[in-house]
Amino acid sequence: METQNKIALVTGGSRGLGKNAALKIASKGIDVIITYQSKKEEAANTVEEIEKLGVKAVALQLDVADSKTFDAFFSEVKSVLKSVFNAEKFDFLINNAGIGIHASFAETTEEQFDTLVNIQFKGVFFLTQKALALLNDGSGIINVSTGLARFALPGYAAYASMKGAMETLTKYQAKELGSRGIRSNIIAPGAIETDFGGGVVRDNEQMNAGIASQTALGRVGLPDDIGGVVAFLCTEDARWINAQRIEASGGMFL
């Protein structure tokens, strides 16, 4: 009888950091469910790449900003767990989906604030709450913060505040879910070259050079620098790491 692979659910797993994390997780022999918001074809391509690593994968549509859809989403998760993975539950929830809005504190609109709250905090809060029924005991939650919750760069007041809230929530999850053996940790990437926030770090040469000069390892981060950290937290080697904020920034602003 073949042993059951563990299964990870990665939100926003069709591109950028989430895609890199999904591929690194798959390379550890863990099956993967990814979510995408609108780019179905991109998600299908990512599923193909994951399958080439010898594990099962599936992509589901999810808008993390809309908590009213979560019940329907998890019924769908339940049915693919059965049909694709022959499982009842999954083992790792990676709350990666997110967007960046760059606006000064003085100019942040209520609409921008609400968008960020819904995606970066409220959405993650209730998505994780609803996932609890389908998470195995002894499983793991991995949230995503940002270096901007530790140091301040103008223009990210609302975004970084939501991530600060996520860092606090992570500790409460660890404390309250510990009786089920569920660990909760949060990773904090530094500046990364992706299309996040309109690709500002990747495409703005001046900003890229400025960040590199403030980073101990002398360059800006790449998705490849982060995905492996997420994958590590999905292994038995990380079983005693709990309630931690793990910054992967190459040593920014030390």
C-alpha positions as CSV (number, residue, x, y, z in Angstrom):
1,M,0.0,0.0,0.0
2,E,1.5,3.4,-1.0
3,T,2.0,5.8,1.8
4,Q,-0.1,9.0,1.6
5,N,1.9,12.1,0.7
6,K,1.3,15.2,2.9
7,I,-0.7,17.9,1.2
8,A,-0.1,21.7,1.2
9,L,-2.6,24.4,0.2
10,V,-0.8,27.5,-1.1
11,T,-3.0,30.6,-1.7
12,G,-1.9,32.8,-4.6
13,G,0.3,29.9,-5.7
14,S,0.2,30.5,-9.5
15,R,2.9,33.1,-9.7
16,G,5.7,35.0,-7.9
17,L,6.5,33.9,-4.4
18,G,3.6,31.6,-4.0
19,K,4.6,29.7,-7.2
20,N,8.2,29.4,-6.0
21,A,7.0,28.1,-2.6
22,A,4.7,25.6,-4.2
23,L,7.5,24.2,-6.4
24,K,9.9,24.0,-3.5
25,I,7.2,22.3,-1.4
26,A,6.6,19.8,-4.2
27,S,10.3,19.0,-4.5
28,K,10.0,17.7,-0.9
29,G,7.5,15.1,-2.0
30,I,4.4,17.0,-0.7
31,D,1.3,17.2,-2.9
32,V,0.0,20.7,-3.6
33,I,-3.3,22.6,-4.0
34,I,-2.7,26.1,-5.3
35,T,-5.2,28.9,-5.6
36,Y,-5.4,31.7,-8.2
37,Q,-7.7,34.7,-8.4
38,S,-8.2,35.2,-12.1
39,K,-5.2,33.8,-14.1
40,K,-6.5,30.3,-14.8
41,E,-4.0,29.5,-17.5
42,E,-1.1,30.6,-15.4
43,A,-2.3,28.4,-12.6
44,A,-2.7,25.4,-15.0
45,N,0.9,25.9,-16.2
46,T,2.1,26.0,-12.6
47,V,0.2,22.7,-11.9
48,E,2.0,21.1,-14.8
49,E,5.4,22.3,-13.5
50,I,4.5,20.9,-10.0
51,E,3.4,17.5,-11.5
52,K,6.7,17.2,-13.3
53,L,8.3,17.0,-9.8
54,G,6.4,13.7,-9.3
55,V,3.6,14.8,-7.0
56,K,-0.1,15.5,-7.4
57,A,-1.3,19.1,-7.9
58,V,-4.6,20.9,-8.5
59,A,-5.5,24.6,-8.9
60,L,-8.7,26.2,-7.5
61,Q,-10.1,29.6,-7.9
62,L,-10.3,31.8,-4.7
63,D,-10.7,35.4,-3.9
64,V,-9.2,35.9,-0.5
65,A,-10.8,39.3,-0.2
66,D,-14.3,37.8,-0.2
67,S,-14.9,35.9,3.0
68,K,-18.5,35.0,1.9
69,T,-17.0,32.6,-0.7
70,F,-14.9,30.6,1.8
71,D,-17.5,27.9,2.6
72,A,-18.0,27.1,-1.1
73,F,-14.2,27.1,-1.5
74,F,-13.7,24.6,1.2
75,S,-16.5,22.3,-0.1
76,E,-14.4,22.3,-3.3
77,V,-11.2,21.6,-1.4
78,K,-13.0,18.7,0.3
79,S,-14.1,17.2,-3.0
80,V,-10.6,17.5,-4.6
81,L,-9.0,16.1,-1.5
82,K,-11.1,13.0,-2.1
83,S,-11.0,12.8,-5.9
84,V,-7.4,13.8,-6.6
85,F,-5.5,13.0,-3.4
86,N,-7.6,10.2,-1.9
87,A,-7.5,12.1,1.4
88,E,-9.9,13.6,3.9
89,K,-7.7,16.4,5.2
90,F,-4.6,18.4,4.4
91,D,-1.4,19.2,6.3
92,F,-0.1,22.7,5.6
93,L,-1.9,26.0,4.9
94,I,0.3,28.7,3.4
95,N,-1.4,32.0,3.5
96,N,0.5,33.7,0.7
97,A,-2.0,35.5,-1.5
98,G,-1.7,39.3,-1.2
99,I,-1.2,42.6,-2.9
100,G,0.8,45.7,-2.2
101,I,-0.6,49.2,-2.2
102,H,2.0,52.0,-2.1
103,A,0.5,55.2,-0.6
104,S,1.7,57.6,2.1
105,F,0.0,57.6,5.4
106,A,-1.5,61.1,4.7
107,E,-2.9,60.0,1.4
108,T,-4.1,56.5,2.0
109,T,-7.8,56.3,1.1
110,E,-10.4,54.4,3.1
111,E,-11.0,52.2,0.0
112,Q,-7.3,51.3,-0.2
113,F,-7.3,50.5,3.5
114,D,-10.4,48.3,3.3
115,T,-8.9,46.4,0.3
116,L,-5.7,45.7,2.3
117,V,-7.6,44.7,5.4
118,N,-9.8,42.3,3.5
119,I,-6.9,40.6,1.6
120,Q,-4.1,40.8,4.1
121,F,-5.8,40.3,7.4
122,K,-9.6,39.6,7.5
123,G,-9.4,37.2,4.6
124,V,-6.5,35.3,6.1
125,F,-8.1,35.3,9.6
126,F,-11.4,33.7,8.4
127,L,-9.9,31.5,5.7
128,T,-7.6,29.9,8.3
129,Q,-10.5,29.6,10.8
130,K,-12.6,27.7,8.2
131,A,-9.6,25.6,7.2
132,L,-9.3,24.2,10.8
133,A,-11.9,21.5,10.1
134,L,-9.9,20.2,7.2
135,L,-6.4,20.5,8.7
136,N,-4.9,17.4,10.2
137,D,-3.7,17.4,13.8
138,G,0.0,17.9,13.8
139,S,-0.1,20.1,10.8
140,G,1.2,23.6,10.1
141,I,0.1,27.1,9.2
142,I,2.5,29.4,7.5
143,N,1.6,33.1,7.3
144,V,3.5,35.8,5.3
145,S,4.6,39.1,6.8
146,T,7.1,41.6,5.5
147,G,10.4,43.2,6.5
148,L,8.3,46.5,6.6
149,A,6.7,45.4,9.9
150,R,10.2,45.7,11.5
151,F,11.6,48.7,9.7
152,A,9.6,51.6,8.1
153,L,9.9,52.7,4.5
154,P,7.5,55.6,3.6
155,G,4.5,54.6,1.6
156,Y,3.5,51.3,3.3
157,A,1.7,52.4,6.5
158,A,-1.5,50.5,5.8
159,Y,0.1,47.4,4.3
160,A,2.7,47.0,7.0
161,S,0.1,47.5,9.7
162,M,-1.9,44.6,8.4
163,K,1.3,42.5,8.4
164,G,2.0,43.5,12.0
165,A,-1.5,42.3,12.8
166,M,-0.7,39.0,11.1
167,E,2.4,38.6,13.2
168,T,0.3,38.9,16.4
169,L,-2.3,36.6,15.1
170,T,0.4,34.0,14.3
171,K,1.3,33.8,18.0
172,Y,-2.4,33.4,19.0
173,Q,-2.8,30.6,16.5
174,A,0.2,28.8,17.8
175,K,-1.0,29.2,21.4
176,E,-4.6,28.2,20.8
177,L,-4.0,25.4,18.2
178,G,-1.1,23.8,20.1
179,S,-3.4,21.3,21.8
180,R,-4.0,19.9,18.3
181,G,-0.3,19.8,17.6
182,I,-0.8,22.6,14.9
183,R,2.2,24.9,14.5
184,S,1.9,28.5,13.2
185,N,4.8,30.5,12.0
186,I,5.2,33.6,9.8
187,I,7.9,34.4,7.3
188,A,8.9,38.0,6.6
189,P,10.5,38.4,3.2
190,G,12.6,41.5,2.6
191,A,12.4,43.3,-0.7
192,I,12.0,40.8,-3.6
193,E,12.1,41.0,-7.4
194,T,8.6,39.9,-8.4
195,D,5.7,41.7,-10.1
196,F,4.4,42.5,-6.5
197,G,3.3,46.1,-6.1
198,G,3.7,46.7,-9.9
199,G,7.2,45.2,-9.9
200,V,8.6,48.3,-8.3
201,V,11.6,46.5,-6.7
202,R,12.4,44.6,-9.8
203,D,12.0,47.4,-12.4
204,N,13.1,50.5,-10.6
205,E,16.9,50.5,-10.9
206,Q,17.4,53.2,-8.3
207,M,15.2,51.5,-5.7
208,N,16.8,48.2,-6.4
209,A,20.3,49.6,-5.9
210,G,19.2,51.5,-2.8
211,I,17.9,48.3,-1.2
212,A,20.9,46.3,-2.2
213,S,23.2,48.8,-0.5
214,Q,21.2,48.4,2.8
215,T,21.3,44.6,2.7
216,A,24.1,42.8,4.4
217,L,24.4,40.3,1.5
218,G,24.5,43.1,-1.0
219,R,21.6,42.4,-3.3
220,V,17.8,42.4,-3.5
221,G,15.9,39.1,-2.8
222,L,14.6,36.7,-5.4
223,P,11.6,34.4,-5.1
224,D,14.1,31.5,-5.0
225,D,15.5,32.9,-1.7
226,I,12.1,32.5,0.0
227,G,10.3,29.5,-1.4
228,G,12.8,27.1,0.3
229,V,12.1,28.7,3.7
230,V,8.4,28.0,3.3
231,A,9.1,24.4,2.2
232,F,11.5,23.8,5.2
233,L,8.6,24.8,7.5
234,C,6.5,22.0,5.9
235,T,9.0,19.4,6.9
236,E,9.6,17.2,10.0
237,D,12.9,19.1,10.5
238,A,10.9,22.2,11.5
239,R,8.6,20.4,13.9
240,W,9.8,22.3,16.9
241,I,9.7,25.8,15.3
242,N,6.5,27.4,16.5
243,A,5.1,31.0,16.9
244,Q,8.2,32.4,15.2
245,R,8.7,35.3,12.8
246,I,11.4,34.2,10.4
247,E,12.8,37.1,8.4
248,A,14.3,36.1,5.1
249,S,15.8,39.4,3.9
250,G,19.5,38.9,3.4
251,G,20.0,41.1,6.4
252,M,18.2,44.4,5.5
253,F,18.7,47.5,7.6
254,L,20.7,45.8,10.3
